[in-house]
Protein backbone atom coordinates (compact mmCIF):
# COMPACT_ATOMS: atom_id res chain seq x y z
CA UNK A 1 0.00 0.00 0.00
CA UNK A 2 2.91 2.34 0.69
CA UNK A 3 4.08 1.83 -2.90
CA UNK A 4 0.64 2.84 -4.20
CA UNK A 5 0.70 6.01 -2.08
CA UNK A 6 4.16 6.84 -3.44
CA UNK A 7 2.98 6.35 -7.03
CA UNK A 8 -0.06 8.51 -6.39
CA UNK A 9 2.09 11.25 -4.87
CA UNK A 10 4.48 11.14 -7.84
CA UNK A 11 1.62 11.39 -10.34
CA UNK A 12 0.17 14.38 -8.49
CA UNK A 13 3.59 16.05 -8.52
CA UNK A 14 3.94 15.45 -12.26
CA UNK A 15 0.45 16.81 -12.86
CA UNK A 16 1.33 20.04 -11.04
CA UNK A 17 4.48 20.35 -13.13
CA UNK A 18 2.53 19.84 -16.37
CA UNK A 19 -0.08 22.38 -15.31
CA UNK A 20 2.65 24.95 -14.67
CA UNK A 21 4.20 24.14 -18.06
CA UNK A 22 0.82 24.56 -19.78
CA UNK A 23 0.35 27.91 -18.08
CA UNK A 24 3.76 29.09 -19.32
CA UNK A 25 2.97 27.88 -22.84
CA UNK A 26 -0.37 29.70 -22.74
CA UNK A 27 1.35 32.91 -21.70
CA UNK A 28 3.94 32.54 -24.47
CA UNK A 29 1.24 31.94 -27.07
CA UNK A 30 -0.73 34.95 -25.85
CA UNK A 31 2.36 37.18 -26.00
CA UNK A 32 3.22 36.04 -29.53
CA UNK A 33 -0.39 36.48 -30.60
CA UNK A 34 -0.32 40.08 -29.43
CA UNK A 35 2.90 40.73 -31.35
CA UNK A 36 1.43 39.21 -34.51
CA UNK A 37 -1.63 41.44 -34.22
CA UNK A 38 0.46 44.58 -33.86
CA UNK A 39 2.52 44.06 -37.00
CA UNK A 40 -0.06 42.76 -39.46
CA UNK A 41 -0.23 45.12 -42.41
CA UNK A 42 -3.68 44.09 -43.58
CA UNK A 43 -7.03 44.19 -41.81
CA UNK A 44 -7.79 43.12 -38.28
CA UNK A 45 -8.49 39.55 -39.39
CA UNK A 46 -5.36 39.42 -41.51
CA UNK A 47 -7.37 39.03 -44.71
CA UNK A 48 -6.52 40.73 -47.96
CA UNK A 49 -9.14 42.58 -49.96
CA UNK A 50 -9.29 42.49 -53.71
CA UNK A 51 -10.32 45.43 -55.80
CA UNK A 52 -13.49 45.20 -57.87
CA UNK A 53 -11.42 45.09 -61.05
CA UNK A 54 -9.30 42.23 -59.72
CA UNK A 55 -12.39 40.24 -58.75
CA UNK A 56 -13.86 40.80 -62.23
CA UNK A 57 -10.66 39.52 -63.85
CA UNK A 58 -10.66 36.44 -61.62
CA UNK A 59 -14.33 35.75 -62.38
CA UNK A 60 -13.77 36.15 -66.12
CA UNK A 61 -10.76 33.81 -66.03
CA UNK A 62 -12.72 31.20 -64.08
CA UNK A 63 -15.64 31.40 -66.52
CA UNK A 64 -13.18 30.90 -69.38
CA UNK A 65 -11.71 27.83 -67.66
CA UNK A 66 -15.16 26.35 -67.07
CA UNK A 67 -16.20 27.00 -70.67
CA UNK A 68 -13.08 25.26 -71.93
CA UNK A 69 -13.72 22.31 -69.59
CA UNK A 70 -17.36 22.02 -70.70
CA UNK A 71 -16.30 22.09 -74.35
CA UNK A 72 -13.85 19.25 -73.72
CA UNK A 73 -16.56 17.26 -71.94
CA UNK A 74 -18.92 17.66 -74.91
CA UNK A 75 -16.19 16.48 -77.30
CA UNK A 76 -15.53 13.42 -75.16
CA UNK A 77 -19.24 12.48 -75.02
C-alpha angles and dihedrals in degrees: 000000000000089000091054091051090050091050091048091050091049092050091050090050091050091048091054090050092050091048090053090048091050090050091052091048091050091052092049092050091048092050093049091046090056091050091050091052093051096054102040109120096201131060127315092271092047092244124140121228123219123216119245090250092052092050090050091052091049092048092048092049091049092049089051091051092049092048091052091048092049091049090053091049091053091050091051093050 
